[in-house]
Amino acid sequence: MPYIIIPDRPHRFGKTRSEHEYNIRRDWGCQTLKDGQLDKCKFLEKRCGSKKSYFDQSEIDKVK
């Protein structure tokens, strides 16, 4: 059976990478980013605004 993808529906973990991380930590008790990486991710989200909402690990690691 084919899957139906609804792009306008918000993801249950949130729209941004930092929201995903926060909800994964809260719900499952684990983390995918270190605390420093999470801070860098939040910085990128603020700097880029609504242009891009999800950043790859390599983009986060480039922030100094």
Buried (B, 14 or more C-beta within 10 A) or exposed (E): EEEEEEEEEEEEBBEBBBBBBBBBBEEEEEEEBEEEBBBBBBEBBEEEEEEEBBBEEEBBEEBE
